[in-house]
Amino acid sequence: MSRIGREPVVVPGGVNTDVSGRAVKVTGPKGELTVPVGRGVEVKQDDGSLVVERASDAPEHRAMHGLTRSLLQNAVTGVTDGFTKTLNIAGVGYRAALQGRDINLQVGYSHPVSITPREGIDFEVPQPTVIIVRGIDKQRVGQTAAEIRKVRPPEPYKGKGIRYSDETIRRKVGKAG
């Protein structure tokens, strides 16, 4: 049995869950998310928690067991606390600025790059070299942060570019001479 899948998802007070058909709707103080339930897996409500059960020990059912439980846990965490990703910008003249809801990046190109947030995503720029991506959907927050990083990924020689705050860049030595 899946070690992740067998743990129940504890639903804190203030969060409502509605299991209907092949989807679970999670509503909390920060918003509402819908989690699809895969084939071979069933979700049941059990006084203050959600329990995920699988139909058989087939490999595809075992995989869906742990995945569904993780998605439910992420939805509950998202509607209560939310998710954040922090990006750091390194390089001379590289900076970010908020313009309405959009973010403008000046990262060494001849023009500024503007990024519009997806639905449910907010940007925060506490310093010109720090970008914080916030939202309730973990997948959207991570995807948006990856798209911002993709504008100018960090290079290995000087470390210039946009990187995650917890990312380490493996530096290379320059040419000998």
LUMRODREN-212063 format. One line per field, with one value per residue (C-alpha): residue number from 1; residue in three letters; x, y, z. Coordinates in steps of 0.25 Angstrom, whole numbers, plus 2048, in hexadecimal, padded with zeros to 3 digits. Layout:
BEGIN
pos [NUM,...]
code [ALA,...]
X [X,...]
Y [Y,...]
Z [Z,...]
END
This chain:
BEGIN
pos [1,2,3,4,5,6,7,8,9,10,11,12,13,14,15,16,17,18,19,20,21,22,23,24,25,26,27,28,29,30,31,32,33,34,35,36,37,38,39,40,41,42,43,44,45,46,47,48,49,50,51,52,53,54,55,56,57,58,59,60,61,62,63,64,65,66,67,68,69,70,71,72,73,74,75,76,77,78,79,80,81,82,83,84,85,86,87,88,89,90,91,92,93,94,95,96,97,98,99,100,101,102,103,104,105,106,107,108,109,110,111,112,113,114,115,116,117,118,119,120,121,122,123,124,125,126,127,128,129,130,131,132,133,134,135,136,137,138,139,140,141,142,143,144,145,146,147,148,149,150,151,152,153,154,155,156,157,158,159,160,161,162,163,164,165,166,167,168,169,170,171,172,173,174,175,176,177]
code [MET,SER,ARG,ILE,GLY,ARG,GLU,PRO,VAL,VAL,VAL,PRO,GLY,GLY,VAL,ASN,THR,ASP,VAL,SER,GLY,ARG,ALA,VAL,LYS,VAL,THR,GLY,PRO,LYS,GLY,GLU,LEU,THR,VAL,PRO,VAL,GLY,ARG,GLY,VAL,GLU,VAL,LYS,GLN,ASP,ASP,GLY,SER,LEU,VAL,VAL,GLU,ARG,ALA,SER,ASP,ALA,PRO,GLU,HIS,ARG,ALA,MET,HIS,GLY,LEU,THR,ARG,SER,LEU,LEU,GLN,ASN,ALA,VAL,THR,GLY,VAL,THR,ASP,GLY,PHE,THR,LYS,THR,LEU,ASN,ILE,ALA,GLY,VAL,GLY,TYR,ARG,ALA,ALA,LEU,GLN,GLY,ARG,ASP,ILE,ASN,LEU,GLN,VAL,GLY,TYR,SER,HIS,PRO,VAL,SER,ILE,THR,PRO,ARG,GLU,GLY,ILE,ASP,PHE,GLU,VAL,PRO,GLN,PRO,THR,VAL,ILE,ILE,VAL,ARG,GLY,ILE,ASP,LYS,GLN,ARG,VAL,GLY,GLN,THR,ALA,ALA,GLU,ILE,ARG,LYS,VAL,ARG,PRO,PRO,GLU,PRO,TYR,LYS,GLY,LYS,GLY,ILE,ARG,TYR,SER,ASP,GLU,THR,ILE,ARG,ARG,LYS,VAL,GLY,LYS,ALA,GLY]
X [800,805,80B,806,7F9,7F5,7F6,7E9,7E8,7E5,7DB,7DC,7D0,7CC,7CE,7C3,7C4,7BA,7BC,7B3,7B6,7C4,7C8,7CA,7C7,7CF,7CA,7D2,7D5,7DE,7D6,7D0,7D7,7D2,7DB,7D8,7D8,7DF,7DA,7DB,7DB,7CF,7CF,7C6,7C3,7C6,7C3,7CD,7D5,7D6,7DA,7DF,7DC,7E1,7D9,7E5,7F4,7F6,802,7F9,7F0,7FB,801,7F3,7F2,7FE,7FC,7ED,7F0,7FC,7F3,7E8,7F2,7F8,7EA,7E7,7F4,7F2,7E4,7E9,7F7,7FA,807,813,81F,82A,834,841,846,856,85D,861,855,84C,83F,830,824,816,80D,7FE,7FD,808,817,821,82F,83B,845,84F,847,845,836,82F,828,819,813,804,800,7F6,7E9,7EB,7F9,7FF,80D,814,821,827,834,838,840,835,828,81E,813,807,7FA,7F2,7F4,802,803,800,80A,815,812,811,81F,825,820,826,833,833,834,843,848,854,861,86D,878,874,867,85F,850,843,844,83B,83F,843,84A,859,860,86C,877,881,88F,892,89C,8AB,8B4]
Y [800,80E,815,822,81D,816,823,82A,839,841,84C,858,860,86B,861,85B,84F,849,83B,83A,830,831,83E,844,852,859,867,86F,87D,880,87A,86D,862,856,849,83E,830,826,818,80D,816,81A,826,825,82F,82A,834,83F,838,833,824,81F,811,809,7FE,7F4,7F3,7F5,7FE,809,809,809,816,81D,81A,822,82D,82F,830,83A,843,843,847,852,857,858,85F,868,86D,86F,874,876,873,87D,87C,886,889,891,899,89B,8A3,8B2,8BA,8AE,8B2,8AF,8B9,8B8,8BF,8BD,8AE,8AB,8AA,8B1,8AA,8B1,8A6,8AA,8AA,8B7,8B7,8B5,8A7,8A8,89C,89C,893,887,887,885,88A,896,89D,8A4,8AC,8B0,8B3,8B5,8A8,89F,89A,893,88B,888,87F,874,86A,864,860,86E,874,86B,86C,87C,87C,873,87C,888,880,87C,88B,88B,87E,87F,87D,875,87E,88B,886,891,88F,88B,880,87A,87E,870,86C,86B,86E,865,86F,86C,872,87B,878,877,881]
Z [800,7FD,809,804,800,80C,815,816,812,81F,81B,825,82A,820,814,80D,804,7FB,7F4,7E8,7DD,7D8,7DE,7EC,7EE,7FA,7FF,809,80E,802,7F7,7F0,7E9,7E1,7E1,7D7,7DC,7D3,7CF,7D9,7E5,7EE,7F8,804,80F,81D,829,826,81C,80E,80C,7FE,7FB,7EF,7E7,7E5,7E6,7D7,7D5,7CF,7DB,7E4,7DD,7DD,7EC,7F1,7E6,7EA,7F8,7F5,7ED,7F8,802,7F9,7F7,806,808,7FD,802,810,80F,800,7F9,7F6,7ED,7EE,7E3,7E4,7D8,7D7,7CD,7CB,7C7,7C8,7D0,7D1,7D3,7D5,7CB,7CF,7D0,7C6,7C9,7C0,7BF,7BB,7B9,7AF,7A2,79A,79F,7AC,7AD,7B2,7B9,7BC,7C7,7C5,7CC,7DB,7DB,7E2,7E0,7EB,7E9,7F7,7F1,7E2,7E3,7EA,7E4,7EC,7E5,7ED,7EB,7F0,7E5,7E7,7D9,7D3,7DD,7D9,7CA,7CB,7D2,7C8,7BD,7C3,7C5,7B7,7B2,7B7,7BD,7C6,7BE,7C4,7C2,7CA,7CF,7C9,7C6,7CE,7D7,7E2,7F0,7F5,7E8,7E7,7DB,7D7,7D3,7C8,7C7,7BB,7B1,7B6,7B1]
END
